[in-house]
Amino acid sequence: MKFTNEKYRKRQKDCICHLLDWQLPVMTGVELARKFRGEGGATPILMLTGKGRVEEKEEGLDAGADDYLTKPFNMRELTARIRALLRRSPTPVGESLKVGELELDPQKRLLRKSGVAVHVVPKDFAMLEFLMRYPGEVFSAEALLQRVWSFDSEASTDAVRTSVKRLRKALDEGADEKNSCIENVRTLGYRLRV
C-alpha cells in the first residue's frame, strides 16, 4: 500500500513477512491484504485473528493472505508458519510466466489468455502460477494441496479439484476436459499442457 510517510514506505518495502489482524483501526486486515495484492505486493501475508469460521478463513485467503492462524495460538506454531512462508521461493521481480496462450505476471497479479485479461480468485491464481512454473510436470492433488494451500488445515483435496474446475471454466471457454489447458492425468494428478 502507499504510505505518505517515507519512513513507513521504506519499512513496508523491507518487510519479509506481513502479520495482519482482521480487525484494524482504519481498514480491516482483509481490505488491507486485498489492497496490498492489488498494488502488486508479493511479500507473504499471515493473518492472525480471532475469526475462525471457515467462511472467514476463505475470505482472508482469497483476499491475498498466504496463511491464516486463529487466536489463541501457540507461539511455536506461529514461528513455524513464518519459517515455512519464508522458505517459499520468492518471486523474482519483473518475472512474467508464459506457457502457450497463457501469460501470468506474479508481481502485478495479472493473468492473460491470448492477450485478454482473465480474472480468477487469489488461490486459483496461486495454483495456476505454480503449474506454470512447472509446465508439463504432473502433481497429485495432495502435492498441490501442500504446495499451494500449505497450512490451511480446513482444506482437502476437494479444494484442489474445485480450483481446477474454476480455472478450467475461466480459461477454457467451454472446451471439454480433454481439451483443457489443465490436464487430468488419470490416477496421477494434474499438469499444465505445453
MIVEX-693503 format. One record per residue (C-alpha): residue in one letter; x, y, z; chain. Coordinates in Angstrom, 1 decimal, always signed. Layout:
% residues N
+------+--------+--------+--------+-------+
! rest !      X !      Y !      Z ! kette !
+------+--------+--------+--------+-------+
!    a !      X !      Y !      Z !     A !
...
+------+--------+--------+--------+-------+
This chain:
% residues 194
+------+--------+--------+--------+-------+
! rest !      X !      Y !      Z ! kette !
+------+--------+--------+--------+-------+
!    m !   +0.0 !   +0.0 !   +0.0 !     A !
!    k !   +1.1 !   +3.5 !   -0.5 !     A !
!    f !   +2.3 !   +5.3 !   +2.6 !     A !
!    t !   +2.6 !   +9.1 !   +2.7 !     A !
!    n !   +5.5 !   +9.0 !   +5.2 !     A !
!    e !   +8.8 !   +7.9 !   +3.5 !     A !
!    k !   +9.9 !   +6.1 !   +6.7 !     A !
!    y !   +6.8 !   +3.8 !   +6.7 !     A !
!    r !   +7.1 !   +3.2 !   +2.9 !     A !
!    k !  +10.7 !   +2.0 !   +3.4 !     A !
!    r !   +9.7 !   -0.3 !   +6.3 !     A !
!    q !   +7.0 !   -1.9 !   +4.1 !     A !
!    k !   +9.5 !   -2.4 !   +1.3 !     A !
!    d !  +12.0 !   -4.1 !   +3.6 !     A !
!    c !   +9.4 !   -6.5 !   +5.2 !     A !
!    i !   +9.9 !  -10.2 !   +4.7 !     A !
!    c !   +6.5 !  -11.2 !   +6.0 !     A !
!    h !   +3.4 !   -9.2 !   +6.9 !     A !
!    l !   +1.3 !  -10.2 !  +10.0 !     A !
!    l !   -2.2 !   -8.9 !   +9.8 !     A !
!    d !   -5.1 !   -8.9 !  +12.2 !     A !
!    w !   -8.7 !   -8.9 !  +10.8 !     A !
!    q !   -9.7 !   -6.0 !  +13.0 !     A !
!    l !   -7.5 !   -3.0 !  +12.4 !     A !
!    p !   -8.5 !   +0.7 !  +13.2 !     A !
!    v !   -8.6 !   +2.2 !   +9.7 !     A !
!    m !   -9.5 !   -0.7 !   +7.4 !     A !
!    t !   -9.8 !   -4.5 !   +8.0 !     A !
!    g !   -6.9 !   -6.8 !   +7.5 !     A !
!    v !   -8.8 !   -8.4 !   +4.6 !     A !
!    e !   -9.2 !   -5.0 !   +2.9 !     A !
!    l !   -5.5 !   -4.3 !   +3.6 !     A !
!    a !   -4.4 !   -7.6 !   +2.1 !     A !
!    r !   -6.6 !   -7.1 !   -1.0 !     A !
!    k !   -5.2 !   -3.5 !   -1.5 !     A !
!    f !   -1.6 !   -4.7 !   -1.0 !     A !
!    r !   -2.0 !   -7.5 !   -3.6 !     A !
!    g !   -3.9 !   -5.2 !   -5.9 !     A !
!    e !   -0.9 !   -2.9 !   -5.9 !     A !
!    g !   +1.5 !   -5.7 !   -6.8 !     A !
!    g !   +2.7 !   -6.6 !   -3.3 !     A !
!    a !   +4.3 !  -10.0 !   -3.2 !     A !
!    t !   +5.5 !  -10.3 !   +0.4 !     A !
!    p !   +3.9 !  -13.2 !   +2.3 !     A !
!    i !   +0.9 !  -12.4 !   +4.4 !     A !
!    l !   +0.0 !  -14.3 !   +7.6 !     A !
!    m !   -3.4 !  -13.4 !   +9.1 !     A !
!    l !   -3.7 !  -13.7 !  +12.9 !     A !
!    t !   -7.2 !  -13.3 !  +14.0 !     A !
!    g !   -9.9 !  -14.5 !  +16.4 !     A !
!    k !  -12.3 !  -15.1 !  +13.4 !     A !
!    g !  -12.2 !  -18.8 !  +12.9 !     A !
!    r !  -15.2 !  -19.7 !  +10.8 !     A !
!    v !  -14.4 !  -21.5 !   +7.5 !     A !
!    e !  -16.1 !  -18.6 !   +5.6 !     A !
!    e !  -13.9 !  -16.1 !   +7.3 !     A !
!    k !  -10.7 !  -18.1 !   +6.6 !     A !
!    e !  -11.8 !  -18.5 !   +3.0 !     A !
!    e !  -12.3 !  -14.7 !   +2.7 !     A !
!    g !   -8.9 !  -13.9 !   +4.2 !     A !
!    l !   -7.1 !  -16.4 !   +2.0 !     A !
!    d !   -9.0 !  -15.2 !   -1.1 !     A !
!    a !   -8.1 !  -11.6 !   -0.3 !     A !
!    g !   -4.4 !  -12.5 !   -0.7 !     A !
!    a !   -3.3 !  -14.0 !   +2.7 !     A !
!    d !   -0.8 !  -16.8 !   +2.3 !     A !
!    d !   -1.7 !  -18.4 !   +5.6 !     A !
!    y !   -4.3 !  -18.0 !   +8.4 !     A !
!    l !   -3.9 !  -18.6 !  +12.1 !     A !
!    t !   -6.7 !  -18.4 !  +14.6 !     A !
!    k !   -6.3 !  -16.9 !  +18.1 !     A !
!    p !   -5.4 !  -18.2 !  +20.6 !     A !
!    f !   -2.4 !  -19.8 !  +19.1 !     A !
!    n !   +0.9 !  -21.3 !  +20.3 !     A !
!    m !   +4.0 !  -19.2 !  +19.6 !     A !
!    r !   +5.9 !  -22.2 !  +18.4 !     A !
!    e !   +3.2 !  -22.8 !  +15.7 !     A !
!    l !   +3.3 !  -19.1 !  +14.7 !     A !
!    t !   +7.1 !  -19.1 !  +14.3 !     A !
!    a !   +6.9 !  -22.4 !  +12.4 !     A !
!    r !   +4.4 !  -21.0 !  +10.0 !     A !
!    i !   +6.5 !  -17.8 !   +9.5 !     A !
!    r !   +9.6 !  -20.0 !   +8.8 !     A !
!    a !   +7.5 !  -22.0 !   +6.2 !     A !
!    l !   +6.4 !  -18.8 !   +4.5 !     A !
!    l !  +10.0 !  -17.6 !   +4.3 !     A !
!    r !  +11.2 !  -20.9 !   +2.8 !     A !
!    r !   +9.0 !  -20.4 !   -0.2 !     A !
!    s !  +11.0 !  -19.3 !   -3.2 !     A !
!    p !  +10.5 !  -15.5 !   -3.7 !     A !
!    t !   +9.0 !  -14.4 !   -7.0 !     A !
!    p !  +11.8 !  -12.7 !   -8.9 !     A !
!    v !  +10.8 !   -9.1 !   -9.6 !     A !
!    g !   +9.6 !   -8.5 !  -13.1 !     A !
!    e !   +9.4 !  -12.2 !  -14.0 !     A !
!    s !   +6.5 !  -13.0 !  -16.2 !     A !
!    l !   +5.5 !  -16.6 !  -16.9 !     A !
!    k !   +4.3 !  -17.6 !  -20.4 !     A !
!    v !   +3.0 !  -21.1 !  -21.3 !     A !
!    g !   +1.1 !  -21.4 !  -24.6 !     A !
!    e !   -1.6 !  -18.7 !  -24.8 !     A !
!    l !   -1.3 !  -18.0 !  -21.0 !     A !
!    e !   +0.7 !  -15.2 !  -19.6 !     A !
!    l !   +0.9 !  -14.6 !  -15.8 !     A !
!    d !   +2.6 !  -11.7 !  -14.1 !     A !
!    p !   +3.1 !  -12.6 !  -10.4 !     A !
!    q !   +4.3 !   -9.2 !   -9.4 !     A !
!    k !   +1.3 !   -7.3 !  -10.8 !     A !
!    r !   -1.1 !  -10.2 !  -10.1 !     A !
!    l !   -2.2 !  -10.2 !  -13.8 !     A !
!    l !   -3.3 !  -13.2 !  -15.9 !     A !
!    r !   -4.0 !  -13.1 !  -19.6 !     A !
!    k !   -5.0 !  -15.6 !  -22.2 !     A !
!    s !   -4.2 !  -14.7 !  -25.8 !     A !
!    g !   -3.7 !  -11.1 !  -24.6 !     A !
!    v !   -7.1 !  -10.9 !  -22.9 !     A !
!    a !   -7.2 !  -10.3 !  -19.1 !     A !
!    v !   -8.7 !  -13.2 !  -17.1 !     A !
!    h !   -9.8 !  -12.7 !  -13.5 !     A !
!    v !   -9.5 !  -15.5 !  -11.0 !     A !
!    v !   -9.6 !  -15.7 !   -7.2 !     A !
!    p !   -6.2 !  -15.4 !   -5.5 !     A !
!    k !   -6.0 !  -19.1 !   -4.6 !     A !
!    d !   -6.7 !  -20.1 !   -8.2 !     A !
!    f !   -4.1 !  -17.6 !   -9.3 !     A !
!    a !   -1.6 !  -19.2 !   -7.0 !     A !
!    m !   -2.4 !  -22.7 !   -8.3 !     A !
!    l !   -2.0 !  -21.6 !  -11.9 !     A !
!    e !   +1.2 !  -19.8 !  -11.1 !     A !
!    f !   +2.6 !  -23.0 !   -9.5 !     A !
!    l !   +1.6 !  -25.1 !  -12.5 !     A !
!    m !   +3.1 !  -22.5 !  -14.9 !     A !
!    r !   +6.4 !  -22.7 !  -13.1 !     A !
!    y !   +6.5 !  -26.5 !  -13.8 !     A !
!    p !   +4.7 !  -26.9 !  -17.2 !     A !
!    g !   +4.2 !  -30.5 !  -18.3 !     A !
!    e !   +5.0 !  -31.9 !  -14.8 !     A !
!    v !   +2.3 !  -33.9 !  -13.1 !     A !
!    f !   +1.4 !  -33.1 !   -9.5 !     A !
!    s !   -1.0 !  -35.1 !   -7.3 !     A !
!    a !   -3.9 !  -33.3 !   -5.6 !     A !
!    e !   -2.1 !  -33.9 !   -2.3 !     A !
!    a !   +1.1 !  -32.3 !   -3.6 !     A !
!    l !   -0.8 !  -29.3 !   -4.9 !     A !
!    l !   -2.6 !  -29.0 !   -1.6 !     A !
!    q !   +0.7 !  -29.0 !   +0.3 !     A !
!    r !   +2.5 !  -26.6 !   -2.1 !     A !
!    v !   -0.4 !  -24.1 !   -2.8 !     A !
!    w !   -2.6 !  -24.3 !   +0.3 !     A !
!    s !   +0.2 !  -25.0 !   +2.8 !     A !
!    f !   -1.2 !  -24.6 !   +6.3 !     A !
!    d !   -4.9 !  -24.2 !   +5.6 !     A !
!    s !   -5.9 !  -27.0 !   +7.9 !     A !
!    e !   -9.5 !  -26.9 !   +6.7 !     A !
!    a !   -8.6 !  -27.6 !   +3.0 !     A !
!    s !   -8.8 !  -31.0 !   +1.5 !     A !
!    t !   -8.0 !  -32.4 !   -2.0 !     A !
!    d !  -11.6 !  -31.3 !   -2.8 !     A !
!    a !  -10.3 !  -27.7 !   -2.7 !     A !
!    v !   -7.8 !  -28.6 !   -5.4 !     A !
!    r !  -10.5 !  -30.2 !   -7.6 !     A !
!    t !  -12.7 !  -27.2 !   -7.1 !     A !
!    s !   -9.8 !  -24.8 !   -8.0 !     A !
!    v !   -9.1 !  -26.8 !  -11.2 !     A !
!    k !  -12.8 !  -26.6 !  -12.2 !     A !
!    r !  -12.9 !  -22.8 !  -11.7 !     A !
!    l !   -9.6 !  -22.4 !  -13.6 !     A !
!    r !  -11.0 !  -24.5 !  -16.5 !     A !
!    k !  -14.2 !  -22.5 !  -16.6 !     A !
!    a !  -12.2 !  -19.2 !  -16.6 !     A !
!    l !   -9.6 !  -20.3 !  -19.2 !     A !
!    d !  -11.1 !  -23.0 !  -21.5 !     A !
!    e !  -14.2 !  -21.1 !  -22.8 !     A !
!    g !  -16.4 !  -24.2 !  -22.6 !     A !
!    a !  -13.9 !  -26.7 !  -24.0 !     A !
!    d !  -14.3 !  -30.2 !  -22.7 !     A !
!    e !  -12.0 !  -31.7 !  -20.1 !     A !
!    k !   -9.9 !  -33.5 !  -22.7 !     A !
!    n !   -9.0 !  -30.2 !  -24.4 !     A !
!    s !   -8.5 !  -28.2 !  -21.2 !     A !
!    c !   -5.2 !  -26.4 !  -20.6 !     A !
!    i !   -5.1 !  -28.3 !  -17.3 !     A !
!    e !   -4.9 !  -32.0 !  -18.0 !     A !
!    n !   -6.1 !  -34.6 !  -15.6 !     A !
!    v !   -3.6 !  -37.5 !  -15.8 !     A !
!    r !   -5.5 !  -40.5 !  -14.6 !     A !
!    t !   -4.6 !  -41.8 !  -11.2 !     A !
!    l !   -1.6 !  -39.4 !  -11.0 !     A !
!    g !   -2.9 !  -35.8 !  -10.8 !     A !
!    y !   -2.8 !  -32.7 !  -12.9 !     A !
!    r !   -0.5 !  -30.9 !  -15.2 !     A !
!    l !   -0.5 !  -27.8 !  -17.4 !     A !
!    r !   -0.4 !  -28.7 !  -21.1 !     A !
!    v !   +2.5 !  -27.3 !  -23.0 !     A !
+------+--------+--------+--------+-------+
